[in-house]
Structures are given as C-alpha cells and as structure tokens.
Amino acid sequence: MASKAKSVADLYAEYQRLRAEAKVLYDQADIILKRLVIVWKKDKTAKIDEKHYLQIEDKFRGSLKAFAPGFAHRYDLKEKAVE
C-alpha cells in the first residue's frame, strides 16, 4: 500500500516540531553537563565504572563565549582506563 505524499506544510510542521523537541533535549543535556563538570572538579579521579574514569578537557579559549552559545561546546568528555 503506497503512503500518501506529505505536503510542504506537513513536512515543515514536522520539522519545526522536531527542532523544538531537540532544543529541549539539548538544553536538558546542557544543564546536566554543567552539574557534571562541577562535581567532577571536586574529584577528578572518580570512576564512572569499574575500569574507567572521566577526563574533561576545557576547550574554551578567550574571555567571551560569543562563538559558542551552549555550555556543551566548551567541554570534551573522554573515558580513560584505570591503570
């Protein structure tokens, strides 16, 4: 059974809905990342599982965040093996 082709209006509405949902998820992840960095700074050797710990690299350069509106663009999270 062939599906009915969606109109431009239908596709645009679906696109806008998905962008709104993605923004909400991005904002939630950003909030959690802020908390994670704060907690991580208190104990940089804390394990995330039995064999790994988290290393966070601050990639931010400069005093203004004009190029990176989201907090998430600032940090690079890496799993490192416990030796």
Buried (B, 14 or more C-beta within 10 A) or exposed (E): EEEEEEEEEEEEEEEEEEEEEEEEEEEEBBEEBBEBBEEBEEEEEEEEEEEEBBEBEEEBEEEEEEEEEEBBEBBEBEEEEEE
